[in-house]
Amino acid sequence: MHIAVIGGTGISSLPGFKLAANLDTDTPWGKPSSPISILEHSSPSNGKTVAIAFLSRHGLHHEYAPHEVKNQANIAALRHIGVRTIIAFSAVGSLQEEIRPRDFVVPDQIIDRTKGVRPFTFFEKGMVGHVGFGDPFDKRLAEIVRKCGHSLEGEGVTLHDKGLLICMEGPQFSTRAESNLYRSWGGSVINMSALPEAKLAREAEISYQMICMATDYDCWRGNGEEDVNVEMVMAHMKANAENARRFVGAVLNDLTKEEHDELVKAKHLEGQMRFAGAMTKKEGRWGDAEKSLEWLFPGYFD
């Protein structure tokens, strides 16, 4: 089981997938935000039964605020059960006129506006590791996501191929001054969920791509009547939920093709942390870091 979906606001189920099991997993970083659901369906490409892992980012009842999401445990648990590719979903605010509510965006870059409240690495408290993050999303995975999105354009899906995603701390929405600042930087959309999720996925050698769905125009328009609020977000999510589920479902169906086997197993990322984590020599390691990382990467740091 190499593919997982991390569902955000608006994605709590997938069409055509049946629940096979729920895993109540524990990790050195605690329990994930929700049990991991194992979903199965028959691949349309070869008829084989395919298993997908599904995790609810904010909990089964949306009980975790953005800064409370169990990101380390979420990513660690998924890697531990064999996941090497993650399709993440998120509701976002639009920072550009052409990205309208209910449009989808496949972002290719991120600016980090979180404030260090959220644990954001596996390499700390006794072991140092550094990983490249110049391209925060997996380019090859993004190509597949874009292709699937465009294939649904005649069925109500509007897709923007690229975008600069601003990840803010929250849980409050932006001030008008902040919203206009992000626009001046070239920001396309804004959310509270991409980080540290994407950073931890990279550390865990997992291919990662987020699909964003715009639900509002943030507050940069400035008339007060259109400022983002929860009622607005949920109304657009409900109205566009079927398109969102079909989009994610189409991506999963494409990824199960044998031609994508090496990508889905993230062979291009395999082993990169074996050397990144070797910066701290054996005699300099302290605390529980080595034990925790051995759980995540068996045999890497002997």
Buried (B, 14 or more C-beta within 10 A) or exposed (E): BBBBBBBBBBBBEBEBBEEEEEBEBEBBBEBBBBBBBBBBBBBEBEEEEBBBBBBBBBBEEEEBEBBBBBBBBBBBBBBBBEBBBBBBBBBBBBBBEEBEBBBBBBBBBBBBBBEEEBBBBBBEEBBBBEBEEEEBBBEEBBBBBBEBBEBBEEEEBBBBBEBBBBBBBBEEBBEBEBBBBBBEEEBBBBBBBBBBBBBBBBBBBBBBBBBBBBBBBBBBBEEEEBBBEEEBBBBBBEEBBEBBBBBBBBBBBBBBBEEBEEBBBBEEBEEBBBEBBBEBEEEEBEEEBBEBBBBBBEEBBE
